[in-house]
Amino acid sequence: MAKNSYRSQVLSTLLRSESTLIFATLILMIYFYNMQPLFMSTSNLQNIARWVGTYGFMALGEMFVLISGGIDLSVGSIVAFTGLLMAYLLSTYNLPWLLALLIVILVAAGIGAFHGFFVSKFSPPLPQTVPAFLVTLGSAMAFRGIAQYWTKGYPIVLSREKFADFFFIGEGNLGIVPIPVIIVLVILGIAFLILNLSIIGRHIYAVGGNLLAAIVTGVKVNRIRILCYVLSTIFSALTGVIITARLNSAYPGVGVGYELEAITSCVLGGVSLIGGEGLPFGVLLGVILVVVIENGLVTMNVSPYLHRIIIGLLLLVAVTADFLKRFRRRT
């Protein structure tokens, strides 16, 4: 009897999103190491950590939108556009990089505010995901087009001598820990405080979990939506800036498909596509799993054309698991 109880406890633990992600990530890391020992080299582990930090920003931003019941499909294009804007401000006007970063964040916040305003304007009568899908998909196409037209497809290259301080946030380390990891952990802490220890966080969950109840109880639904989309675009902009700092240049083709990585990381981490559920720590674990898979495929020389297929299948599995979890609750 005690043995059965122990087994049920183990099974219950494994079925929890965070525990499952940790277990799956460890298994995959062992597998990739057996296939290619260089996978566990210090330099490659640092590379994985750096990309976890880089992807983590946009995934945490997407998390806020998904929890509120919306969706943001503009992530990849915002990454490209803001990365180019950062490089342009530095190379053309020779601004201090912190001032350029502030301008980029303000521009990104304006884009997010527009997304939130559009969603609020048409929802209701439409379900929130319909205007969210339309406006963010439209923005994705528009800002990708702007980025390509702006540069004629060419990168904006930054001088290593002039912008060494800026490059440090993308390619530097504090000890053995990459700077992007440190920054994303700070953002993770802020996200945790917002969602779990503030009235704003409770309102975000309320809007995504039960919109009508949120309206009846006096939640400022439109303000919450706008805030979530602003956070999403700001965090996507941080990803764009970090990539620019890491590559010492900005390219209009960067960020293609990043919304897939962001949404997959969120759903794997326990964020529901329906809204009302999700935690920042789970999202970061989802990012780690996605980056480990992508890095492992690279070290094994798997065709890059298969990467999106595998991540897409992973998203399908995660969405199916989320649906089954909700179905069990109702029954």
C-alpha positions in Angstrom: 0.0 0.0 0.0 2.8 2.3 0.9 4.6 1.4 -2.3 1.5 2.3 -4.4 1.2 5.6 -2.5 4.9 6.4 -3.2 4.4 5.6 -6.9 1.4 7.8 -7.2 3.4 10.7 -5.5 6.2 10.2 -8.0 3.8 10.1 -10.9 2.0 13.2 -9.6 5.4 15.1 -9.4 6.4 14.1 -12.9 3.1 15.2 -14.3 3.7 18.7 -13.0 4.9 21.0 -15.7 8.1 22.2 -14.1 9.3 18.8 -12.9 8.5 17.3 -16.3 10.5 20.0 -18.1 13.5 19.5 -15.8 13.4 15.8 -16.3 13.0 16.1 -20.1 15.8 18.6 -20.4 18.2 16.4 -18.4 17.4 13.4 -20.5 17.9 15.3 -23.7 21.3 16.7 -22.5 22.5 13.2 -21.7 21.3 12.0 -25.1 23.0 14.9 -27.0 26.2 14.4 -25.0 26.3 10.7 -25.9 25.8 11.6 -29.6 28.3 14.5 -29.5 30.5 14.9 -26.5 31.3 18.5 -27.4 27.7 19.3 -26.4 28.8 19.4 -22.8 31.9 21.5 -23.3 32.2 24.6 -21.2 32.0 26.9 -24.3 28.9 25.2 -25.6 27.2 25.3 -22.2 27.9 29.0 -22.0 26.5 29.4 -25.5 23.3 27.6 -24.4 23.1 29.8 -21.3 23.6 32.9 -23.4 20.8 32.0 -25.8 18.5 31.1 -22.9 19.1 34.6 -21.6 18.4 36.1 -25.0 15.3 34.1 -25.8 14.1 34.5 -22.2 13.1 38.1 -22.6 10.7 37.6 -25.5 9.2 34.5 -23.9 8.5 36.3 -20.6 6.9 39.1 -22.6 4.7 36.6 -24.5 3.8 35.1 -21.2 2.1 38.2 -20.0 0.0 38.4 -23.2 -1.0 34.8 -23.1 -2.0 34.8 -19.4 -4.2 37.8 -20.2 -6.0 35.8 -22.8 -4.3 37.3 -25.9 -1.5 36.4 -28.3 1.4 38.3 -29.8 2.6 37.2 -33.2 4.8 40.2 -33.8 7.7 39.0 -31.6 10.2 38.1 -34.3 9.6 41.2 -36.3 9.9 43.5 -33.3 13.2 41.8 -32.4 14.5 42.6 -35.9 13.1 46.2 -36.0 14.3 47.2 -32.6 17.7 45.6 -33.1 18.1 47.7 -36.3 16.8 50.8 -34.5 19.4 50.3 -31.8 22.2 49.9 -34.3 21.0 52.9 -36.3 21.0 55.2 -33.3 24.5 54.1 -32.3 26.1 54.2 -35.8 24.4 57.3 -37.2 24.0 59.6 -34.1 26.8 58.1 -31.9 24.4 58.2 -28.9 25.4 56.7 -25.6 24.1 53.1 -25.7 21.9 53.6 -22.6 20.2 56.6 -24.2 19.7 54.6 -27.4 18.3 51.7 -25.4 15.8 54.1 -23.7 14.6 55.4 -27.1 14.3 51.8 -28.4 12.2 50.8 -25.3 9.9 53.8 -25.7 9.4 53.0 -29.4 8.6 49.4 -28.4 6.2 50.5 -25.7 4.4 52.6 -28.2 4.0 49.6 -30.5 2.7 47.5 -27.7 0.3 50.2 -26.6 -1.1 50.3 -30.1 -1.6 46.5 -30.0 -3.3 46.7 -26.7 -5.5 49.6 -27.8 -6.6 47.8 -31.0 -7.5 44.6 -29.0 -9.4 46.6 -26.4 -11.3 48.5 -29.1 -12.7 45.4 -30.8 -12.9 42.9 -27.9 -15.8 42.7 -27.2 -17.8 42.1 -29.4 -15.1 39.9 -30.9 -13.3 37.3 -28.8 -10.0 38.8 -27.6 -7.8 36.4 -29.7 -9.3 37.5 -33.0 -8.2 41.2 -32.9 -5.0 40.2 -31.1 -4.2 37.8 -34.0 -5.1 40.4 -36.6 -3.2 43.3 -35.2 0.0 41.5 -34.2 0.2 39.5 -37.4 -0.3 42.8 -39.3 2.5 44.4 -37.2 4.7 41.4 -37.8 4.4 41.9 -41.6 4.7 45.7 -41.4 7.8 45.9 -39.2 9.5 43.1 -41.1 8.9 45.0 -44.3 10.1 48.3 -42.7 13.3 46.6 -41.5 14.0 45.2 -45.0 13.1 48.4 -46.8 15.1 50.5 -44.4 18.3 48.6 -44.9 17.7 47.3 -48.4 18.5 43.9 -46.8 22.0 44.8 -45.7 23.2 44.6 -42.0 24.1 47.7 -40.0 27.6 46.9 -38.7 28.9 48.5 -35.5 32.5 49.4 -34.7 34.0 47.2 -32.1 36.3 50.0 -30.9 33.5 52.6 -30.4 30.9 50.3 -28.9 32.8 47.9 -26.8 30.7 48.8 -23.7 27.5 48.0 -25.5 28.8 44.7 -26.9 29.6 43.6 -23.4 25.9 43.1 -22.5 25.6 40.6 -25.4 28.9 38.7 -25.3 30.4 39.5 -21.8 30.4 37.3 -18.7 30.3 37.9 -15.0 32.7 35.1 -13.9 31.5 32.2 -16.0 27.9 33.5 -16.2 26.9 35.2 -19.4 25.5 38.8 -18.9 22.2 38.0 -20.7 21.5 35.3 -18.1 22.0 37.8 -15.3 19.7 40.3 -16.9 17.0 37.8 -17.7 17.1 36.5 -14.1 16.4 40.1 -12.9 13.5 40.3 -15.4 12.3 36.9 -14.1 12.2 38.3 -10.6 10.3 41.4 -11.7 7.8 39.3 -13.6 7.3 37.1 -10.5 6.7 40.1 -8.3 4.2 41.6 -10.8 2.2 38.4 -11.2 2.3 36.9 -7.7 2.7 39.8 -5.3 0.7 42.7 -6.8 -2.8 43.7 -7.6 -1.9 44.1 -11.2 -0.8 40.4 -11.4 -4.1 39.3 -9.9 -5.9 41.4 -12.5 -3.9 39.9 -15.4 -4.9 36.4 -14.3 -8.5 37.5 -13.8 -8.7 39.0 -17.3 -7.4 35.9 -18.9 -9.2 33.4 -16.6 -12.7 34.9 -16.7 -13.2 38.1 -18.6 -16.8 38.7 -17.6 -16.1 38.2 -13.9 -13.1 40.6 -14.2 -15.4 43.3 -15.7 -18.1 42.8 -13.1 -15.6 43.1 -10.3 -14.3 46.4 -11.6 -11.0 45.3 -13.2 -9.7 47.9 -15.7 -9.6 45.3 -18.4 -8.4 47.6 -21.2 -5.5 49.0 -19.1 -4.4 45.5 -18.2 -4.4 44.4 -21.9 -2.4 47.5 -22.9 0.1 46.8 -20.1 0.6 43.2 -21.2 1.2 44.1 -24.8 3.5 46.9 -23.8 5.5 44.4 -21.7 5.6 42.0 -24.6 7.1 44.4 -27.1 9.5 45.9 -24.6 10.9 42.4 -23.7 11.0 41.6 -27.4 13.0 44.8 -27.9 15.5 43.6 -25.2 16.0 40.4 -27.2 16.7 42.5 -30.3 19.2 44.7 -28.4 21.0 41.7 -26.9 21.3 40.0 -30.3 22.7 43.2 -31.8 25.2 43.5 -29.0 26.2 39.9 -29.4 26.6 40.0 -33.2 28.1 43.5 -33.3 25.6 44.2 -36.0 21.9 44.2 -36.8 20.3 42.3 -39.7 16.7 42.7 -41.0 16.4 38.9 -41.4 16.9 38.1 -37.7 14.1 36.9 -35.5 12.2 35.0 -38.2 10.0 32.4 -36.4 10.9 33.7 -32.9 7.2 34.0 -32.0 7.1 30.2 -32.4 10.0 29.8 -29.9 8.3 32.2 -27.5 4.9 30.6 -27.6 6.3 27.1 -27.4 8.4 28.0 -24.4 5.4 29.5 -22.7 3.1 26.6 -23.4 5.7 24.1 -22.3 6.2 26.1 -19.2 2.5 25.7 -18.2 1.0 28.9 -19.7 -2.4 28.2 -21.1 -3.2 29.4 -24.6 -6.7 30.1 -23.3 -5.4 32.4 -20.7 -5.4 32.7 -16.9 -2.6 30.3 -16.1 1.2 30.4 -16.1 4.3 31.2 -14.0 7.6 32.9 -15.0 9.8 30.1 -13.7 8.0 27.5 -15.8 8.4 29.7 -18.9 12.2 30.0 -18.3 12.3 26.2 -18.0 10.5 26.0 -21.3 13.1 28.3 -22.9 15.9 26.1 -21.6 14.3 23.0 -23.1 13.8 24.7 -26.5 17.4 26.1 -26.6 18.8 22.7 -25.5 16.9 21.0 -28.4 18.0 23.6 -31.0 21.6 23.6 -29.8 21.7 19.8 -29.7 20.4 19.6 -33.2 23.2 22.0 -34.4 25.9 20.0 -32.6 24.6 16.8 -34.3 24.7 18.6 -37.7 20.9 18.0 -38.2 19.6 20.0 -41.2 18.4 23.5 -40.1 15.3 23.0 -42.2 14.2 20.3 -39.6 14.6 22.6 -36.6 11.3 24.4 -37.2 9.5 21.1 -37.8 10.7 19.7 -34.5 9.8 22.9 -32.5 6.4 23.0 -34.2 5.8 19.4 -33.2 6.9 20.3 -29.7 4.3 23.1 -29.6 1.6 20.7 -30.8 2.5 18.2 -28.1 2.4 21.0 -25.5 -0.9 22.4 -26.7 -2.4 18.9 -26.6 -1.2 18.4 -23.1 -2.7 21.7 -22.0 -6.0 20.7 -23.6 -6.0 17.3 -21.9 -5.2 18.9 -18.5 -8.1 21.3 -18.8 -10.4 18.5 -20.0 -9.6 16.4 -16.9 -10.4 19.3 -14.7 -13.8 19.7 -16.2 -14.6 16.0 -15.9 
